[in-house]
């Protein structure tokens, strides 16, 4: 039996984007009650990423343990100077292993190498674990608003990391 704490980051392969979308939709529905509007947004983001993928400017990473996906994240081009971190997620059994931090750090390293000046992201105030990871990486909240797109009132936040 392999070490349950041993995992690695890899770039995406066939089927990974669909798996990330499915797991996020399931987890957010179970944990926060967010349903079809969020799921539609997730698949729109993943579909656009795959269709318009820009090698060297964009990437998706998967945390993997013996072929089992433990989490994932996308880094997408927003404009010439700005990347957008999207769809960060970590499986419940992998939380606390440093997977989320490693995925976010990988985005920062890639963005610097790609020549971006900043990374932006959009999240929700209830996502405490993700918010702690973003803050530890050096992101700051630039604005907040109340939104109801996912079926109930939530505070959404926009974050920025200057590279």
Backbone as JSON Lines, residues from 0, in Angstrom:
{"i":0,"aa":"X","n":[0.84,-1.19,0.0],"ca":[0.0,0.0,0.0],"c":[0.89,1.25,0.0]}
{"i":1,"aa":"X","n":[0.49,2.23,-0.81],"ca":[1.3,3.44,-0.9],"c":[1.03,4.38,0.28]}
{"i":2,"aa":"X","n":[1.9,5.34,0.46],"ca":[1.8,6.33,1.52],"c":[0.61,7.25,1.23]}
{"i":3,"aa":"X","n":[-0.4,7.32,2.08],"ca":[-1.58,8.16,1.81],"c":[-1.28,9.65,1.81]}
{"i":4,"aa":"X","n":[-0.12,10.05,2.33],"ca":[0.24,11.46,2.31],"c":[1.1,11.81,1.1]}
{"i":5,"aa":"X","n":[1.5,10.81,0.31],"ca":[2.35,11.04,-0.86],"c":[1.48,11.35,-2.07]}
{"i":6,"aa":"X","n":[1.76,12.45,-2.73],"ca":[1.04,12.85,-3.93],"c":[1.97,13.71,-4.76]}
{"i":7,"aa":"X","n":[1.55,13.99,-5.99],"ca":[2.37,14.82,-6.88],"c":[1.46,15.74,-7.69]}
{"i":8,"aa":"X","n":[2.06,16.82,-8.19],"ca":[1.35,17.7,-9.12],"c":[1.75,17.31,-10.53]}
{"i":9,"aa":"X","n":[0.78,17.34,-11.42],"ca":[1.03,17.09,-12.84],"c":[0.12,18.0,-13.65]}
{"i":10,"aa":"X","n":[0.48,18.2,-14.91],"ca":[-0.4,18.97,-15.79],"c":[-1.56,18.07,-16.23]}
{"i":11,"aa":"X","n":[-2.6,18.7,-16.72],"ca":[-3.83,17.98,-17.06],"c":[-3.65,17.04,-18.24]}
{"i":12,"aa":"X","n":[-4.49,16.03,-18.26],"ca":[-4.53,15.06,-19.34],"c":[-5.97,14.82,-19.76]}
{"i":13,"aa":"X","n":[-6.19,13.89,-20.68],"ca":[-7.54,13.61,-21.15],"c":[-8.48,13.25,-19.99]}
{"i":14,"aa":"X","n":[-9.63,13.88,-19.99],"ca":[-10.65,13.61,-18.98],"c":[-10.52,14.38,-17.69]}
{"i":15,"aa":"X","n":[-9.36,14.97,-17.43],"ca":[-9.15,15.66,-16.15],"c":[-10.08,16.85,-15.96]}
{"i":16,"aa":"X","n":[-10.32,17.64,-17.02],"ca":[-11.14,18.82,-16.86],"c":[-12.58,18.45,-16.52]}
{"i":17,"aa":"X","n":[-13.09,17.4,-17.13],"ca":[-14.42,16.93,-16.8],"c":[-14.51,16.42,-15.38]}
{"i":18,"aa":"X","n":[-13.46,15.71,-14.95],"ca":[-13.43,15.2,-13.58],"c":[-13.37,16.34,-12.57]}
{"i":19,"aa":"X","n":[-12.55,17.35,-12.84],"ca":[-12.49,18.52,-11.95],"c":[-13.87,19.17,-11.87]}
{"i":20,"aa":"X","n":[-14.51,19.36,-13.01],"ca":[-15.84,19.96,-13.03],"c":[-16.85,19.15,-12.25]}
{"i":21,"aa":"X","n":[-16.86,17.85,-12.46],"ca":[-17.82,16.99,-11.78],"c":[-17.6,17.01,-10.27]}
{"i":22,"aa":"X","n":[-16.37,16.85,-9.84],"ca":[-16.09,16.82,-8.4],"c":[-16.41,18.16,-7.75]}
{"i":23,"aa":"X","n":[-16.07,19.27,-8.42],"ca":[-16.41,20.57,-7.84],"c":[-17.91,20.75,-7.72]}
{"i":24,"aa":"X","n":[-18.63,20.4,-8.77],"ca":[-20.09,20.55,-8.74],"c":[-20.69,19.73,-7.6]}
{"i":25,"aa":"X","n":[-20.22,18.51,-7.43],"ca":[-20.73,17.63,-6.37],"c":[-20.37,18.18,-4.99]}
{"i":26,"aa":"X","n":[-19.1,18.54,-4.8],"ca":[-18.67,19.03,-3.49],"c":[-19.36,20.33,-3.1]}
{"i":27,"aa":"X","n":[-19.47,21.28,-4.03],"ca":[-20.11,22.55,-3.7],"c":[-21.61,22.39,-3.47]}
{"i":28,"aa":"X","n":[-22.23,21.45,-4.16],"ca":[-23.65,21.18,-3.9],"c":[-23.81,20.57,-2.5]}
{"i":29,"aa":"X","n":[-22.95,19.6,-2.17],"ca":[-23.03,18.95,-0.86],"c":[-22.68,19.89,0.29]}
{"i":30,"aa":"X","n":[-21.61,20.67,0.12],"ca":[-21.1,21.49,1.22],"c":[-21.8,22.83,1.36]}
{"i":31,"aa":"X","n":[-22.25,23.42,0.25],"ca":[-22.78,24.79,0.3],"c":[-24.17,24.93,-0.32]}
{"i":32,"aa":"X","n":[-24.7,23.87,-0.9],"ca":[-26.03,23.95,-1.5],"c":[-26.06,24.67,-2.83]}
{"i":33,"aa":"X","n":[-24.89,24.84,-3.46],"ca":[-24.84,25.51,-4.76],"c":[-25.11,24.48,-5.84]}
{"i":34,"aa":"X","n":[-26.03,24.77,-6.73],"ca":[-26.49,23.78,-7.69],"c":[-26.13,24.06,-9.14]}
{"i":35,"aa":"X","n":[-27.14,23.94,-9.99],"ca":[-26.92,23.98,-11.43],"c":[-26.27,25.27,-11.95]}
{"i":36,"aa":"X","n":[-26.6,26.45,-11.42],"ca":[-25.91,27.64,-11.95],"c":[-24.39,27.57,-11.77]}
{"i":37,"aa":"X","n":[-23.94,27.07,-10.63],"ca":[-22.5,26.92,-10.42],"c":[-21.95,25.85,-11.36]}
{"i":38,"aa":"X","n":[-22.65,24.73,-11.46],"ca":[-22.17,23.66,-12.32],"c":[-22.05,24.14,-13.77]}
{"i":39,"aa":"X","n":[-23.01,24.92,-14.25],"ca":[-22.94,25.46,-15.61],"c":[-21.72,26.36,-15.76]}
{"i":40,"aa":"X","n":[-21.45,27.2,-14.76],"ca":[-20.28,28.08,-14.81],"c":[-18.99,27.27,-14.83]}
{"i":41,"aa":"X","n":[-18.9,26.24,-14.01],"ca":[-17.7,25.39,-13.97],"c":[-17.42,24.8,-15.35]}
{"i":42,"aa":"X","n":[-18.45,24.25,-15.98],"ca":[-18.24,23.62,-17.29],"c":[-17.97,24.65,-18.39]}
{"i":43,"aa":"X","n":[-18.52,25.84,-18.25],"ca":[-18.21,26.91,-19.2],"c":[-16.73,27.28,-19.1]}
{"i":44,"aa":"X","n":[-16.23,27.43,-17.89],"ca":[-14.82,27.76,-17.68],"c":[-13.93,26.64,-18.23]}
{"i":45,"aa":"X","n":[-14.24,25.41,-17.87],"ca":[-13.42,24.28,-18.33],"c":[-13.47,24.13,-19.84]}
{"i":46,"aa":"X","n":[-14.65,24.28,-20.43],"ca":[-14.79,24.16,-21.88],"c":[-14.02,25.24,-22.62]}
{"i":47,"aa":"X","n":[-14.14,26.47,-22.15],"ca":[-13.4,27.58,-22.77],"c":[-11.89,27.35,-22.66]}
{"i":48,"aa":"X","n":[-11.45,26.89,-21.49],"ca":[-10.03,26.62,-21.28],"c":[-9.53,25.59,-22.29]}
{"i":49,"aa":"X","n":[-10.24,24.49,-22.41],"ca":[-9.81,23.42,-23.3],"c":[-9.87,23.84,-24.76]}
{"i":50,"aa":"X","n":[-10.93,24.52,-25.16],"ca":[-11.08,24.94,-26.55],"c":[-10.03,25.99,-26.95]}
{"i":51,"aa":"X","n":[-9.76,26.94,-26.05],"ca":[-8.9,28.08,-26.38],"c":[-7.53,28.01,-25.72]}
{"i":52,"aa":"X","n":[-7.12,26.83,-25.25],"ca":[-5.89,26.66,-24.48],"c":[-4.69,27.32,-25.15]}
{"i":53,"aa":"X","n":[-3.95,28.12,-24.37],"ca":[-2.76,28.84,-24.84],"c":[-1.53,28.27,-24.14]}
{"i":54,"aa":"X","n":[-0.86,27.31,-24.75],"ca":[0.34,26.74,-24.14],"c":[1.36,27.84,-23.8]}
{"i":55,"aa":"X","n":[1.97,27.72,-22.64],"ca":[2.94,28.71,-22.2],"c":[2.33,29.9,-21.5]}
{"i":56,"aa":"X","n":[1.01,30.08,-21.68],"ca":[0.3,31.19,-21.04],"c":[-0.77,30.7,-20.07]}
{"i":57,"aa":"X","n":[-1.2,29.46,-20.24],"ca":[-2.25,28.89,-19.42],"c":[-1.86,27.46,-19.05]}
{"i":58,"aa":"X","n":[-2.46,26.99,-17.95],"ca":[-2.2,25.6,-17.56],"c":[-3.26,25.17,-16.55]}
{"i":59,"aa":"X","n":[-3.41,23.87,-16.44],"ca":[-4.23,23.25,-15.41],"c":[-3.36,22.19,-14.75]}
{"i":60,"aa":"X","n":[-3.36,22.19,-13.42],"ca":[-2.59,21.19,-12.67],"c":[-3.55,20.34,-11.86]}
{"i":61,"aa":"X","n":[-3.15,19.1,-11.7],"ca":[-3.9,18.12,-10.93],"c":[-2.98,17.58,-9.85]}
{"i":62,"aa":"X","n":[-3.51,17.49,-8.64],"ca":[-2.81,16.78,-7.57],"c":[-3.27,15.33,-7.67]}
{"i":63,"aa":"X","n":[-2.29,14.43,-7.74],"ca":[-2.56,13.04,-8.05],"c":[-1.86,12.13,-7.05]}
{"i":64,"aa":"X","n":[-2.59,11.12,-6.59],"ca":[-2.0,10.08,-5.74],"c":[-2.35,8.74,-6.36]}
{"i":65,"aa":"X","n":[-1.36,8.11,-6.96],"ca":[-1.56,6.78,-7.56],"c":[-2.75,6.76,-8.52]}
{"i":66,"aa":"X","n":[-2.88,7.81,-9.35],"ca":[-3.95,7.87,-10.33],"c":[-5.26,8.42,-9.81]}
{"i":67,"aa":"X","n":[-5.34,8.74,-8.54],"ca":[-6.56,9.32,-7.96],"c":[-6.39,10.83,-7.87]}
{"i":68,"aa":"X","n":[-7.34,11.57,-8.44],"ca":[-7.3,13.03,-8.39],"c":[-7.63,13.49,-6.97]}
{"i":69,"aa":"X","n":[-6.73,14.31,-6.41],"ca":[-6.93,14.87,-5.08],"c":[-7.32,16.34,-5.12]}
{"i":70,"aa":"X","n":[-7.18,16.98,-6.29],"ca":[-7.51,18.39,-6.43],"c":[-7.03,18.9,-7.75]}
{"i":71,"aa":"X","n":[-7.37,20.15,-8.03],"ca":[-6.95,20.76,-9.28],"c":[-7.1,22.26,-9.25]}
{"i":72,"aa":"X","n":[-6.5,22.9,-10.25],"ca":[-6.6,24.35,-10.4],"c":[-6.28,24.72,-11.84]}
{"i":73,"aa":"X","n":[-6.85,25.82,-12.3],"ca":[-6.58,26.36,-13.63],"c":[-5.92,27.71,-13.48]}
{"i":74,"aa":"X","n":[-5.02,28.04,-14.39],"ca":[-4.52,29.41,-14.54],"c":[-4.81,29.82,-15.97]}
{"i":75,"aa":"X","n":[-5.6,30.87,-16.14],"ca":[-6.07,31.31,-17.46],"c":[-5.6,32.73,-17.75]}
{"i":76,"aa":"X","n":[-5.39,33.0,-19.01],"ca":[-5.01,34.36,-19.42],"c":[-6.22,35.27,-19.34]}
{"i":77,"aa":"X","n":[-6.09,36.35,-18.6],"ca":[-7.13,37.38,-18.52],"c":[-6.84,38.46,-19.55]}
{"i":78,"aa":"X","n":[-5.59,38.94,-19.56],"ca":[-5.09,39.86,-20.58],"c":[-3.57,39.71,-20.61]}
{"i":79,"aa":"X","n":[-2.89,40.55,-21.36],"ca":[-1.44,40.39,-21.55],"c":[-0.66,40.39,-20.24]}
{"i":80,"aa":"X","n":[-1.13,41.13,-19.24],"ca":[-0.42,41.27,-17.97],"c":[-1.06,40.53,-16.8]}
{"i":81,"aa":"X","n":[-2.25,39.99,-17.01],"ca":[-3.04,39.44,-15.9],"c":[-3.47,38.01,-16.18]}
{"i":82,"aa":"X","n":[-3.2,37.14,-15.21],"ca":[-3.7,35.76,-15.24],"c":[-4.85,35.65,-14.23]}
{"i":83,"aa":"X","n":[-5.71,34.66,-14.44],"ca":[-6.81,34.42,-13.51],"c":[-6.72,32.99,-12.99]}
{"i":84,"aa":"X","n":[-6.66,32.86,-11.67],"ca":[-6.69,31.55,-11.02],"c":[-8.16,31.13,-10.97]}
{"i":85,"aa":"X","n":[-8.43,29.89,-11.4],"ca":[-9.82,29.43,-11.48],"c":[-9.94,28.0,-10.98]}
{"i":86,"aa":"X","n":[-11.1,27.71,-10.43],"ca":[-11.56,26.36,-10.11],"c":[-10.63,25.56,-9.19]}
{"i":87,"aa":"X","n":[-10.03,26.24,-8.23],"ca":[-9.24,25.51,-7.23],"c":[-10.18,24.63,-6.42]}
{"i":88,"aa":"X","n":[-9.79,23.38,-6.27],"ca":[-10.55,22.49,-5.39],"c":[-9.62,21.4,-4.86]}
{"i":89,"aa":"X","n":[-9.96,20.9,-3.67],"ca":[-9.23,19.82,-3.03],"c":[-10.25,18.84,-2.47]}
{"i":90,"aa":"X","n":[-10.03,17.56,-2.74],"ca":[-10.91,16.52,-2.21],"c":[-10.88,16.54,-0.68]}
{"i":91,"aa":"X","n":[-12.01,16.27,-0.04],"ca":[-12.05,16.3,1.43],"c":[-10.98,15.45,2.09]}
{"i":92,"aa":"X","n":[-10.7,14.26,1.57],"ca":[-9.71,13.38,2.22],"c":[-8.28,13.88,2.04]}
{"i":93,"aa":"X","n":[-8.07,14.86,1.15],"ca":[-6.72,15.4,0.92],"c":[-6.51,16.74,1.62]}
{"i":94,"aa":"X","n":[-7.54,17.26,2.24],"ca":[-7.39,18.56,2.92],"c":[-6.47,18.39,4.11]}
{"i":95,"aa":"X","n":[-5.58,19.37,4.28],"ca":[-4.6,19.3,5.35],"c":[-3.27,18.71,4.92]}
{"i":96,"aa":"X","n":[-3.17,18.24,3.67],"ca":[-1.91,17.66,3.17],"c":[-1.06,18.68,2.41]}
{"i":97,"aa":"X","n":[-1.54,19.92,2.28],"ca":[-0.8,20.93,1.54],"c":[-1.11,20.97,0.06]}
{"i":98,"aa":"X","n":[-2.11,20.23,-0.38],"ca":[-2.46,20.17,-1.8],"c":[-2.89,21.53,-2.32]}
{"i":99,"aa":"X","n":[-3.82,22.19,-1.63],"ca":[-4.31,23.49,-2.08],"c":[-3.2,24.52,-2.16]}
{"i":100,"aa":"X","n":[-2.36,24.57,-1.16],"ca":[-1.23,25.52,-1.16],"c":[-0.28,25.25,-2.32]}
{"i":101,"aa":"X","n":[0.0,23.97,-2.57],"ca":[0.9,23.62,-3.67],"c":[0.3,23.99,-5.01]}
{"i":102,"aa":"X","n":[-0.99,23.79,-5.19],"ca":[-1.65,24.16,-6.44],"c":[-1.6,25.67,-6.66]}
{"i":103,"aa":"X","n":[-1.88,26.45,-5.63],"ca":[-1.86,27.91,-5.75],"c":[-0.43,28.4,-6.0]}
{"i":104,"aa":"X","n":[0.55,27.83,-5.29],"ca":[1.95,28.2,-5.49],"c":[2.39,27.89,-6.93]}
{"i":105,"aa":"X","n":[1.95,26.77,-7.46],"ca":[2.29,26.4,-8.83],"c":[1.76,27.45,-9.81]}
{"i":106,"aa":"X","n":[0.57,27.95,-9.55],"ca":[0.01,29.02,-10.4],"c":[0.89,30.26,-10.35]}
{"i":107,"aa":"X","n":[1.33,30.64,-9.16],"ca":[2.18,31.83,-9.01],"c":[3.5,31.66,-9.76]}
{"i":108,"aa":"X","n":[4.13,30.5,-9.6],"ca":[5.41,30.25,-10.27],"c":[5.24,30.27,-11.79]}
{"i":109,"aa":"X","n":[4.22,29.62,-12.29],"ca":[3.97,29.59,-13.73],"c":[3.69,30.99,-14.25]}
{"i":110,"aa":"X","n":[2.86,31.76,-13.54],"ca":[2.51,33.11,-13.98],"c":[3.75,34.0,-14.06]}
{"i":111,"aa":"X","n":[4.64,33.89,-13.09],"ca":[5.88,34.67,-13.13],"c":[6.71,34.28,-14.36]}
{"i":112,"aa":"X","n":[6.86,32.98,-14.58],"ca":[7.64,32.5,-15.73],"c":[7.01,32.92,-17.05]}
{"i":113,"aa":"X","n":[5.68,33.01,-17.1],"ca":[4.97,33.39,-18.33],"c":[4.99,34.9,-18.55]}
{"i":114,"aa":"X","n":[5.48,35.65,-17.57],"ca":[5.6,37.1,-17.73],"c":[4.39,37.91,-17.29]}
{"i":115,"aa":"X","n":[3.48,37.28,-16.58],"ca":[2.34,38.04,-16.05],"c":[2.8,38.97,-14.94]}
{"i":116,"aa":"X","n":[2.09,40.08,-14.76],"ca":[2.39,41.03,-13.69],"c":[1.52,40.82,-12.46]}
{"i":117,"aa":"X","n":[0.41,40.11,-12.65],"ca":[-0.52,39.91,-11.55],"c":[-1.4,38.7,-11.83]}
{"i":118,"aa":"X","n":[-1.99,38.18,-10.73],"ca":[-3.01,37.14,-10.81],"c":[-4.23,37.65,-10.07]}
{"i":119,"aa":"X","n":[-5.39,37.44,-10.64],"ca":[-6.65,37.78,-9.98],"c":[-7.46,36.49,-9.79]}
{"i":120,"aa":"X","n":[-8.39,36.55,-8.86],"ca":[-9.31,35.42,-8.67],"c":[-10.6,35.93,-8.06]}
{"i":121,"aa":"X","n":[-11.62,35.08,-8.16],"ca":[-12.94,35.36,-7.6],"c":[-13.3,34.19,-6.71]}
{"i":122,"aa":"X","n":[-13.74,34.48,-5.49],"ca":[-14.12,33.42,-4.56],"c":[-15.26,33.9,-3.7]}
{"i":123,"aa":"X","n":[-15.6,33.12,-2.69],"ca":[-16.7,33.47,-1.79],"c":[-16.22,33.43,-0.34]}
{"i":124,"aa":"X","n":[-16.76,34.32,0.45],"ca":[-16.33,34.48,1.84],"c":[-16.49,33.19,2.65]}
{"i":125,"aa":"X","n":[-17.45,32.34,2.3],"ca":[-17.66,31.1,3.06],"c":[-16.57,30.06,2.82]}
{"i":126,"aa":"X","n":[-15.76,30.23,1.81],"ca":[-14.72,29.26,1.47],"c":[-13.45,29.55,2.27]}
{"i":127,"aa":"X","n":[-13.54,29.35,3.57],"ca":[-12.47,29.72,4.5],"c":[-11.12,29.09,4.17]}
{"i":128,"aa":"X","n":[-11.13,27.79,3.87],"ca":[-9.85,27.11,3.62],"c":[-9.14,27.72,2.41]}
{"i":129,"aa":"X","n":[-9.87,27.96,1.35],"ca":[-9.27,28.55,0.16],"c":[-8.78,29.98,0.45]}
{"i":130,"aa":"X","n":[-9.57,30.74,1.17],"ca":[-9.2,32.12,1.49],"c":[-7.9,32.16,2.29]}
{"i":131,"aa":"X","n":[-7.71,31.22,3.2],"ca":[-6.46,31.17,3.99],"c":[-5.27,30.87,3.08]}
{"i":132,"aa":"X","n":[-5.46,30.0,2.12],"ca":[-4.38,29.68,1.17],"c":[-4.03,30.91,0.35]}
{"i":133,"aa":"X","n":[-5.04,31.6,-0.17],"ca":[-4.79,32.8,-0.98],"c":[-4.05,33.87,-0.17]}
{"i":134,"aa":"X","n":[-4.5,34.1,1.05],"ca":[-3.85,35.11,1.9],"c":[-2.4,34.72,2.18]}
{"i":135,"aa":"X","n":[-2.15,33.44,2.46],"ca":[-0.78,32.98,2.75],"c":[0.12,33.15,1.53]}
{"i":136,"aa":"X","n":[-0.44,33.08,0.33],"ca":[0.35,33.25,-0.91],"c":[0.6,34.73,-1.19]}
{"i":137,"aa":"X","n":[-0.1,35.62,-0.5],"ca":[0.12,37.06,-0.68],"c":[-1.01,37.78,-1.39]}
{"i":138,"aa":"X","n":[-2.08,37.1,-1.7],"ca":[-3.24,37.74,-2.32],"c":[-3.92,38.66,-1.31]}
{"i":139,"aa":"X","n":[-4.56,39.71,-1.82],"ca":[-5.37,40.59,-0.98],"c":[-6.73,40.79,-1.65]}
{"i":140,"aa":"X","n":[-7.73,41.03,-0.81],"ca":[-9.08,41.28,-1.31],"c":[-9.14,42.7,-1.87]}
{"i":141,"aa":"X","n":[-9.65,42.83,-3.1],"ca":[-9.75,44.15,-3.72],"c":[-11.18,44.67,-3.74]}
{"i":142,"aa":"X","n":[-12.17,43.77,-3.69],"ca":[-13.56,44.2,-3.64],"c":[-14.45,43.01,-3.24]}
{"i":143,"aa":"X","n":[-15.61,43.35,-2.73],"ca":[-16.6,42.33,-2.36],"c":[-17.97,42.79,-2.84]}
{"i":144,"aa":"X","n":[-18.88,41.84,-3.0],"ca":[-20.26,42.17,-3.31],"c":[-21.14,40.99,-2.89]}
{"i":145,"aa":"X","n":[-22.4,41.27,-2.7],"ca":[-23.37,40.23,-2.41],"c":[-23.91,39.74,-3.74]}
{"i":146,"aa":"X","n":[-23.96,38.42,-3.9],"ca":[-24.53,37.85,-5.12],"c":[-25.42,36.67,-4.76]}
{"i":147,"aa":"X","n":[-26.33,36.35,-5.65],"ca":[-27.27,35.25,-5.42],"c":[-27.28,34.27,-6.59]}
{"i":148,"aa":"X","n":[-26.25,34.29,-7.41],"ca":[-26.19,33.47,-8.63],"c":[-26.31,31.98,-8.36]}
{"i":149,"aa":"X","n":[-25.89,31.52,-7.19],"ca":[-25.87,30.08,-6.92],"c":[-27.04,29.63,-6.05]}
{"i":150,"aa":"X","n":[-28.09,30.45,-5.97],"ca":[-29.31,30.03,-5.32],"c":[-29.53,30.58,-3.93]}
{"i":151,"aa":"X","n":[-28.52,31.22,-3.34],"ca":[-28.71,31.86,-2.05],"c":[-27.71,33.01,-1.93]}
{"i":152,"aa":"X","n":[-27.98,33.9,-1.02],"ca":[-27.13,35.08,-0.86],"c":[-25.76,34.69,-0.34]}
{"i":153,"aa":"X","n":[-24.74,35.13,-1.04],"ca":[-23.35,34.88,-0.66],"c":[-22.56,36.17,-0.85]}
{"i":154,"aa":"X","n":[-21.49,36.31,-0.08],"ca":[-20.55,37.42,-0.3],"c":[-19.45,36.89,-1.2]}
{"i":155,"aa":"X","n":[-19.34,37.49,-2.37],"ca":[-18.25,37.1,-3.27],"c":[-17.13,38.12,-3.15]}
{"i":156,"aa":"X","n":[-15.92,37.66,-3.41],"ca":[-14.72,38.48,-3.23],"c":[-13.83,38.38,-4.46]}
{"i":157,"aa":"X","n":[-13.21,39.5,-4.77],"ca":[-12.19,39.55,-5.82],"c":[-10.85,39.78,-5.13]}
{"i":158,"aa":"X","n":[-9.86,38.94,-5.5],"ca":[-8.54,38.98,-4.89],"c":[-7.5,39.28,-5.95]}
{"i":159,"aa":"X","n":[-6.35,39.81,-5.5],"ca":[-5.25,40.19,-6.4],"c":[-3.92,39.8,-5.77]}
{"i":160,"aa":"X","n":[-3.04,39.26,-6.61],"ca":[-1.65,39.03,-6.24],"c":[-0.78,39.76,-7.25]}
{"i":161,"aa":"X","n":[-0.03,40.75,-6.78],"ca":[0.93,41.45,-7.64],"c":[2.2,40.61,-7.68]}
{"i":162,"aa":"X","n":[2.65,40.33,-8.89],"ca":[3.85,39.51,-9.05],"c":[5.08,40.39,-9.18]}
